[in-house]
Amino acid sequence: MFDIAGPAMIANLTTPLIGIVSTTAIGRLGEAAMLGGVAMASVIFDCLFWLFAFLRASTLAFTAQSLGAGEADEIRMVLIRGLALAALIGVALIALQLPLAAIIFELMGGSDAVLGAARTYFTVRIWSAPLALSNYVLLGWLVGLARAKLALAVQVAINLINMAATILLVQVLETGIAGAAIAALIAEAVGVVIGLVLAHRLVSTTRGLSPPALFDRVKLMHMMAVNRDIMIRTAAMIAAFLFFTSQGARAGDTTLAANAVLNNFLLVAAFFLDGLANAAEQLCGYAFGARNRGAFAGATRLVLVWGFGFALVVAVIFALFGPDLIDVMTASPGVRSAARDYLPFVVASPLLSVFAFAFDGVYIGATWARDMRNLMIAALIVFLAIWFTLRGYGNTGLWIALLGFYAARGGFQAARYPALLRASFEKSPARPTI
């Protein structure tokens, strides 16, 4: 479990460095509008690409299942199908960039200067879409093979190249905000090359591709259905966090800033808990493919127990050092005071969200995507219902709704898990594995 979770956690921790370096490089140019533009455009691409993160999740699950089932040829087919879908989606995003930009920037708002800078970044970086989505597939495929250290190496290489190219293009060559976007494109391209070289070495074979196997209708339809359901589930989750942010903004600048500070705590917790979810995806996917109910249930218990242990440690760290960390992140007395008022909600969040993260990994590994989609939508309804009931309590009611969202996600999945386990492994003999 830790062979997979450890590298995933480290990879997660290196990702924020890209934003820090890009912000610093642009910020040193001394133009506030340019800094605001790169910040706006970065958020846009984070949400846009996150919507297609199902490519990583489904590829990981199908690869682990094929590994567990001993289907060596299918492992190759999963990668090729995933890359083909990533390329199609990426090309579609490029083709639709003009209407996409018009809709997105109309919704985002901002001054003309900020919007101009953001548009410049957008029109360059959108060309990285096929590459970025292909990296989702390659990284998911490597983790699905339990090659998490290789996935870590690729992710770190992408991040380091991105940072180095940003400094070179923006600070040395003075290419401005377009340079930051070009740096991201270069890094994604190098990541794809490294990933493809690794894939070739891992599945090196003299056997050619079998078109009937590659375009197997049943498997293609299953892949599309799983991807569709994970995408809807992700959209529902994004909707919850966007709603949380928008409602915080309505409460005033101080509350918005305090929530932004505390959001960094949530991200740190997510880095660790998401690493364990990656382990659950691979271990449960492998056991599911092997039709080994005992191994599947054992992996689920292992991730839940260790996940709660990590969550407890993170909660204690937040409780002990939270006030000092808040002081480091903001110098405003008002924001510091507001952030401390809501810190107890942040302390409680890992203890509730850990079950959502863990069961997300379990459900993805078993490709229980339809149930995952339905339960996420139900959790979103709970979130909105709690907020509507407690809206008179302002930001306090909003934080209670967010904790209720976490609890509902994990609770609904835990309640549904026994029935899905029985249905998936009923009268299913174990298969030989690779």
Rosetta blueprint (number, residue, H / E / L):
1 M L
2 F H
3 D H
4 I H
5 A H
6 G H
7 P H
8 A H
9 M H
10 I H
11 A H
12 N H
13 L H
14 T H
15 T L
16 P H
17 L H
18 I H
19 G H
20 I H
21 V H
22 S H
23 T H
24 T H
25 A H
26 I H
27 G H
28 R L
29 L L
30 G L
31 E L
32 A H
33 A H
34 M H
35 L H
36 G H
37 G H
38 V H
39 A H
40 M H
41 A H
42 S H
43 V H
44 I H
45 F H
46 D H
47 C H
48 L H
49 F H
50 W H
51 L L
52 F L
53 A L
54 F H
55 L H
56 R H
57 A H
58 S H
59 T H
60 L H
61 A H
62 F H
63 T H
64 A H
65 Q H
66 S H
67 L H
68 G H
69 A H
70 G L
71 E L
72 A H
73 D H
74 E H
75 I H
76 R H
77 M H
78 V H
79 L H
80 I H
81 R H
82 G H
83 L H
84 A H
85 L H
86 A H
87 A H
88 L H
89 I H
90 G H
91 V H
92 A H
93 L H
94 I H
95 A H
96 L L
97 Q H
98 L H
99 P H
100 L H
101 A H
102 A H
103 I H
104 I H
105 F H
106 E H
107 L H
108 M H
109 G L
110 G L
111 S L
112 D H
113 A H
114 V H
115 L H
116 G H
117 A H
118 A H
119 R H
120 T H
121 Y H
122 F H
123 T H
124 V H
125 R H
126 I H
127 W H
128 S H
129 A H
130 P H
131 L H
132 A H
133 L H
134 S H
135 N H
136 Y H
137 V H
138 L H
139 L H
140 G H
141 W H
142 L H
143 V H
144 G H
145 L L
146 A L
147 R L
148 A H
149 K H
150 L H
151 A H
152 L H
153 A H
154 V H
155 Q H
156 V H
157 A H
158 I H
159 N H
160 L H
161 I H
162 N H
163 M H
164 A H
165 A H
166 T H
167 I H
168 L H
169 L H
170 V H
171 Q H
172 V H
173 L L
174 E L
175 T L
176 G H
177 I H
178 A H
179 G H
180 A H
181 A H
182 I H
183 A H
184 A H
185 L H
186 I H
187 A H
188 E H
189 A H
190 V H
191 G H
192 V H
193 V H
194 I H
195 G H
196 L H
197 V H
198 L H
199 A H
200 H H
201 R H
202 L H
203 V L
204 S L
205 T L
206 T L
207 R L
208 G L
209 L L
210 S L
211 P H
212 P H
213 A H
214 L H
215 F L
216 D L
217 R H
218 V H
219 K H
220 L H
221 M H
222 H H
223 M H
224 M H
225 A H
226 V H
227 N H
228 R H
229 D H
230 I H
231 M H
232 I H
233 R H
234 T H
235 A H
236 A H
237 M H
238 I H
239 A H
240 A H
241 F H
242 L H
243 F H
244 F H
245 T H
246 S H
247 Q H
248 G H
249 A H
250 R H
251 A L
252 G L
253 D H
254 T H
255 T H
256 L H
257 A H
258 A H
259 N H
260 A H
261 V H
262 L H
263 N H
264 N H
265 F H
266 L H
267 L H
268 V H
269 A H
270 A H
271 F H
272 F H
273 L H
274 D H
275 G H
276 L H
277 A H
278 N H
279 A H
280 A H
281 E H
282 Q H
283 L H
284 C H
285 G H
286 Y H
287 A H
288 F H
289 G H
290 A L
291 R L
292 N L
293 R H
294 G H
295 A H
296 F H
297 A H
298 G H
299 A H
300 T H
301 R H
302 L H
303 V H
304 L H
305 V H
306 W H
307 G H
308 F H
309 G H
310 F H
311 A H
312 L H
313 V H
314 V H
315 A H
316 V H
317 I H
318 F H
319 A H
320 L H
321 F H
322 G H
323 P H
324 D H
325 L H
326 I H
327 D H
328 V H
329 M H
330 T L
331 A L
332 S L
333 P H
334 G H
335 V H
336 R H
337 S H
338 A H
339 A H
340 R H
341 D H
342 Y H
343 L H
344 P H
345 F H
346 V H
347 V H
348 A H
349 S H
350 P H
351 L H
352 L H
353 S H
354 V H
355 F H
356 A H
357 F H
358 A H
359 F H
360 D H
361 G H
362 V H
363 Y H
364 I H
365 G H
366 A L
367 T L
368 W L
369 A H
370 R H
371 D H
372 M H
373 R H
374 N H
375 L H
376 M H
377 I H
378 A H
379 A H
380 L H
381 I H
382 V H
383 F H
384 L H
385 A H
386 I H
387 W H
388 F H
389 T H
390 L H
391 R H
392 G H
393 Y H
394 G L
395 N H
396 T H
397 G H
398 L H
399 W H
400 I H
401 A H
402 L H
403 L H
404 G H
405 F H
406 Y H
407 A H
408 A H
409 R H
410 G H
411 G H
412 F H
413 Q H
414 A H
415 A H
416 R H
417 Y H
418 P H
419 A H
420 L H
421 L H
422 R H
423 A H
424 S H
425 F H
426 E L
427 K L
428 S L
429 P L
430 A L
431 R L
432 P L
433 T L
434 I L
